[in-house]
Amino acid sequence: MLAIKPLPHGMLGGKVAVERTNRDVRTLITQIAAGEIMLPEIQRGYVWKASQVARLIESLYRGYPAGSLLFWKTGQPAETRGAAIGVPQALPSVMPLYLLDGQQRLTSLFRVLTDHPEAQVVFNIETEVFQNQSAATRRNRKWIKVYDVAGPEADVFAIHAELKGAGLDIPEAEIGPRLSALQKITQRDFHMEVLQEFEYEEVAQIFVRVNSGGRALKTTDLALATLSARVPGFLGQLEAESAYWAERGYGALDVNFLIKALTLNISTSSKRIASVARLTAASAESVEAAWAKVRRGLSRVVPLLQEELLVATAALVPSLAALHPLVVYYGRQSDDAPIDSTVNGGLLYWFMAATARNRYGGSADSTLAQDIKALDSDDPVRDLISNLGVTEGGLSVGAQDLAGRSHQSPFLMFSFLAAAHAGATDWWDGEPVSRLVDGAGKPQYSLAHPALTLRGHRSKYTSAEINELANIVFVSQDTAKNVIGTRSPAAYVQAVSARDLAAHAIPNDPALLEADGYRDFLTARRQLLADRITAILDRFKPDFLSGGSEPPRAQADRSLVLTAYVGAGRSVLVAEAEVKGHRWAGWICRTELEAALDAASAGLASDVPMGDESAPMRVDDEGSVTFAIGPFLVRGSLDQWRSVVKDAFDEMQSLDECPEPTDEQWTIDVEEFPLSSIGARV
């Protein structure tokens, strides 16, 4: 059984076999390279950001406490995972120590002190500030790479001599002590506690207790730790499955997605879906059976999406939660059971309708429970569609549904499908749109009307207009550079066949291809795209849906726009919200927001200054980040948040044009708002 055992009586009584010692940084780094310190499989992956690494080096430089390390020593070989150090570890000549607490710190130190390309921490000799290397610091002689001073081949005397001629604003006598203090970070001791005489399952429980008291582990991390202890090698199976789908364009199906899929397939006696925590109490047999269902479900769902719907990459799917009901349904079917084509079509229709309705834009668990329950019915397709509130006519998409949408919108997927189903190809090499996926598994696209032709135009096109979804065309970066460039469509369409322009839904009115006609271009292209999208929906629409179709929008009129303003040494992100005629505006500090996103990537909650108040940012077990902005609790993935902030500051405006913030707090009820709808009225 996979039930959690109670801790040994000796542990509860405080009589734990623990060896206590100290070792300096240089010794620990040497042991990692020699394979004498290894990561047990229960460890999570390396997650620290460059800013966190720089803060650790600064703490060591200033002599601040850097925490203790917890190890496990056993005479039996344990399942391990590779450390993110950039080089292979040697085969140890002695039984290794298994690191339970301190992975992020030791991995970071190893990377900095071995000159890892993603750990190029630099030090300003004048201000004693640490940060990651940048183009600006490379040009400035006052910035020194930590590796050059503390690395194994450091020539501190040469660096000292060079700094004397750097025009520093500190006394020359200060240079030596500061370099010496930096060099001595490798001599800083860490306190070590080494657990001995414990079984793997007991160590897993200790790991969970220790890590849930520091940097908060997600529920999935805790379940993985316990499962790995009971089923050695199980994490490796999860990672291998994720890697398999990553090679096929579905890299977003990571270990967390697979763990969630596993929980949804765990048999329970109640009507509620199993929680991640239930995995730790499940039998080995039920976990094995559920895992077989997950793999079987994915083996049918991904090809169905790619071959029938032409969803080339999971990066197009706004919410991966919408895949879970499909994985559960197909996982329940036996390997040799044929699936009726009408069922396949109906499930794909539900998937598209759920995406258009943004069904999983809010809290996913209660929605998943409802949809998984629908799979138990005699007609799961009908019941799933009924859960959406779709009437007999089905869904249609109108031009107004695309107005104001950006690439963050769920309709990005539909725009891609509109091109793919029309047989659109790239304008540079003729590759089908369905293959235009970059190295990160993301679809490639560009602006049909380049931003440079629209900014500063006398029509005063806004950033939101310029980056609207209706201006996006799915072409390669080669096309963006060599065909489109910085020219209006009128200047480059002669190089594209009329057939392919039509496949990409480019209006054929010459006046719309000039910058002067850009707003009319958006109007025309929205209609073309809407007609294409509705046709795709109708192609998969089940027979029981007939009559006139309805639009996918069903929420009250509301909007949220984020705009960046920069000036006078200050940069802010301004949120402008409207709900049923009530308006609100708030200023968000860029630095604090980005720091909160860094913390969210590590699973930590934060409060972000917003004017004179602060707003909470939280991250859940699914990696969804919620941030309270005025009237809205805005929800989106971490990648979506980073993309939204980057896009805003790529199109930043002068601080002189910044609207004044609202003095009063929002007093009406706060509503959930999907990040994918920013810039649009929903």
Stockholm file with secondary structure:
# STOCKHOLM 1.0

chainA/1-682         MLAIKPLPHGMLGGKVAVERTNRDVRTLITQIAAGEIMLPEIQRGYVWKASQVARLIESLYRGYPAGSLLFWKTGQPAETRGAAIGVPQALPSVMPLYLLDGQQRLTSLFRVLTDHPEAQVVFNIETEVFQNQSAATRRNRKWIKVYDVAGPEADVFAIHAELKGAGLDIPEAEIGPRLSALQKITQRDFHMEVLQEFEYEEVAQIFVRVNSGGRALKTTDLALATLSARVPGFLGQLEAESAYWAERGYGALDVNFLIKALTLNISTSSKRIASVARLTAASAESVEAAWAKVRRGLSRVVPLLQEELLVATAALVPSLAALHPLVVYYGRQSDDAPIDSTVNGGLLYWFMAATARNRYGGSADSTLAQDIKALDSDDPVRDLISNLGVTEGGLSVGAQDLAGRSHQSPFLMFSFLAAAHAGATDWWDGEPVSRLVDGAGKPQYSLAHPALTLRGHRSKYTSAEINELANIVFVSQDTAKNVIGTRSPAAYVQAVSARDLAAHAIPNDPALLEADGYRDFLTARRQLLADRITAILDRFKPDFLSGGSEPPRAQADRSLVLTAYVGAGRSVLVAEAEVKGHRWAGWICRTELEAALDAASAGLASDVPMGDESAPMRVDDEGSVTFAIGPFLVRGSLDQWRSVVKDAFDEMQSLDECPEPTDEQWTIDVEEFPLSSIGARV
#=GR chainA/1-682 SS CCCCCCCCHHHHTTCCCEEEEEEEHHHHHHHHHTTSEEEETTSCCCCCCHHHHHHHHHHHHHTCCCCEEEEEECSSCCCEECCSSSSCCCCCSSCCEEEEECHHHHHHHHHHHTTCTTCCEEEETTTCCEEECCHHHHHCTTEEEHHHHHSTTCCHHHHHHHHHTSCCSSCHHHHHHHHHHHHGGGGCEEEEEEEESCCHHHHHHHHHHHHTTSSCCCHHHHHHHHHHHHSTTHHHHHHHHHHHHHTTTCTTCCHHHHHHHHHHHSCCSSSSCCCGGGGGGSCHHHHHHHHHHHHHHHHHHHHIIIIIICCCCGGGCSCGGGGHHHHHHHHHSCTTCCCCHHHHHHHHHHHHHHHHTTTTSSCHHHHHHHHHHHTTSSCHHHHHHHHTTCCTTCBCCCHHHHTTCCTTSTHHHHHHHHHHHTTCBCTTTCCBGGGCBCTTSCBCCEESSCHHHHTTCTTCCCHHHHTCGGGEECCCHHHIIIIITTCCHHHHGGGSCHHHHHHTTCCCCGGGGSGGGHHHHHHHHHHHHHHHHHHHHHHHCCTTCCSSCBCSCCSCSEEEEEEEEEETTEEEEEEEEEETTEEEEEEEEHHHHHHHHHHHHTTCCEEEEETTEEEEEEECTTSEEEEEETTEEEEEEHHHHHHHHHHHHHTCEEGGGCCCCCSSCCCSCCEEEEGGGTTSBC
#=GC SS_cons         CCCCCCCCHHHHTTCCCEEEEEEEHHHHHHHHHTTSEEEETTSCCCCCCHHHHHHHHHHHHHTCCCCEEEEEECSSCCCEECCSSSSCCCCCSSCCEEEEECHHHHHHHHHHHTTCTTCCEEEETTTCCEEECCHHHHHCTTEEEHHHHHSTTCCHHHHHHHHHTSCCSSCHHHHHHHHHHHHGGGGCEEEEEEEESCCHHHHHHHHHHHHTTSSCCCHHHHHHHHHHHHSTTHHHHHHHHHHHHHTTTCTTCCHHHHHHHHHHHSCCSSSSCCCGGGGGGSCHHHHHHHHHHHHHHHHHHHHIIIIIICCCCGGGCSCGGGGHHHHHHHHHSCTTCCCCHHHHHHHHHHHHHHHHTTTTSSCHHHHHHHHHHHTTSSCHHHHHHHHTTCCTTCBCCCHHHHTTCCTTSTHHHHHHHHHHHTTCBCTTTCCBGGGCBCTTSCBCCEESSCHHHHTTCTTCCCHHHHTCGGGEECCCHHHIIIIITTCCHHHHGGGSCHHHHHHTTCCCCGGGGSGGGHHHHHHHHHHHHHHHHHHHHHHHCCTTCCSSCBCSCCSCSEEEEEEEEEETTEEEEEEEEEETTEEEEEEEEHHHHHHHHHHHHTTCCEEEEETTEEEEEEECTTSEEEEEETTEEEEEEHHHHHHHHHHHHHTCEEGGGCCCCCSSCCCSCCEEEEGGGTTSBC
//
